[in-house]
Amino acid sequence: MKREELLERLAEELGYDYISDLHIMNKYDDMLKILGDISPDEYSLGEWNSAVQYLLREEIVLESSRKAREYLMEILRNRH
């Protein structure tokens, strides 16, 4: 069974039909809880970086999965 991609997982757990719905996301507390429940090691560094770039619309590359998750969570905390 193929493992779900990180962005697909986030969209699904937030109740969105499409990954693109993450761009209009306003469920910051829910997203932070979901991210907090995901171990950085569950997804590759490339997948974490892709998620950060997609969600934040930033061209940034972080050097570890843990740092990518922490960066994403910090930005989301500051948005709400």
VENQUILIN-V464033 format. One record per pair of residues at least 12 apart in sequence whose C-alpha atoms are under 6 Angstrom apart, sorted by the first residue. I is the first residue (numbers start at 0). J is the second residue. Records with the same first field share a line. If there is no record, write none. Layout:
# VENQUILIN-V464033
I->J, J
This chain:
# VENQUILIN-V464033
39->64, 65
44->63, 64
47->64, 67
48->60
